[in-house]
Amino acid sequence: MADGGVLFSSDSEVYFGLNPVGTIIWEALPTADTVEGLCRKLSDRFKDVAPEVLAKDVRNFLRDLLASGLVVAADGGSASAPDAGRTP
């Protein structure tokens, strides 16, 4: 969708609205091995955003997805951990 998208968890019956940036992050998830790798990929797209701001926003987004049961951390870790390893 041009102005975002919607995720739905059939397990928890949760709908999660995505704005255009959230949709870009969601679409990039399968191509990154770590949260840091995801941020590096996104930094190419969002050159005008400071890396630390981008990392904070991505971690917040991933934490929301985890809390809603829409993703799981591949290593059992948390997207909010400073050194979170693999991407959910």
C-alpha positions in Angstrom: 0.0 0.0 0.0 1.3 3.5 -0.8 0.7 4.8 2.7 1.8 1.8 4.6 0.4 -1.7 5.3 -1.2 -3.9 7.9 0.2 -7.0 9.5 -2.1 -9.6 11.0 -1.3 -12.4 13.5 -3.8 -15.2 13.1 -2.4 -16.8 16.4 -3.1 -13.7 18.5 -5.6 -12.0 16.2 -3.6 -8.8 16.4 -3.6 -6.2 13.6 -0.6 -4.0 13.4 -0.6 -0.9 11.2 2.5 0.1 9.3 3.4 3.5 8.0 5.5 3.7 4.9 8.8 3.6 6.9 7.5 0.6 8.9 6.7 -1.1 5.6 10.3 -0.5 4.4 11.7 -2.0 7.6 9.4 -5.0 7.4 10.4 -5.7 3.8 14.1 -5.4 4.7 13.8 -7.9 7.7 14.4 -11.1 5.7 17.6 -9.7 4.0 19.4 -8.8 7.3 21.2 -11.3 9.6 21.4 -8.9 12.6 19.7 -5.7 13.8 22.9 -3.9 13.1 22.9 -5.3 9.5 19.3 -4.2 9.1 20.3 -0.7 10.2 23.2 -0.6 7.8 20.8 -1.6 4.9 18.3 1.1 6.0 21.0 3.7 6.3 21.5 3.5 2.6 17.9 4.4 2.1 17.6 7.0 4.8 20.9 8.9 4.4 19.6 12.0 6.2 18.9 10.2 9.4 21.6 10.0 12.0 22.8 6.4 12.5 22.0 6.4 16.3 18.5 7.8 15.6 17.9 5.1 12.9 19.1 2.3 15.2 16.8 3.5 18.1 13.8 3.8 15.8 14.5 0.3 14.3 14.9 -1.3 17.7 11.6 0.4 18.9 9.8 -0.9 15.9 11.2 -4.4 16.4 10.3 -4.3 20.1 6.7 -3.4 19.1 6.5 -6.3 16.7 7.9 -8.7 19.3 5.4 -7.5 21.9 2.6 -8.0 19.4 3.8 -11.5 18.6 4.3 -10.6 14.9 8.0 -11.7 14.9 10.3 -13.8 17.1 13.9 -13.2 17.8 16.0 -15.8 16.0 18.4 -16.1 18.9 15.8 -15.8 21.6 17.2 -12.3 22.4 15.5 -8.9 22.5 15.4 -6.2 19.9 15.9 -3.7 22.7 19.1 -5.2 24.0 22.1 -3.0 23.0 23.9 -5.9 21.4 20.9 -7.8 20.1 22.2 -10.3 17.7 20.0 -11.8 15.0 17.1 -10.0 13.6 13.6 -11.2 14.6 
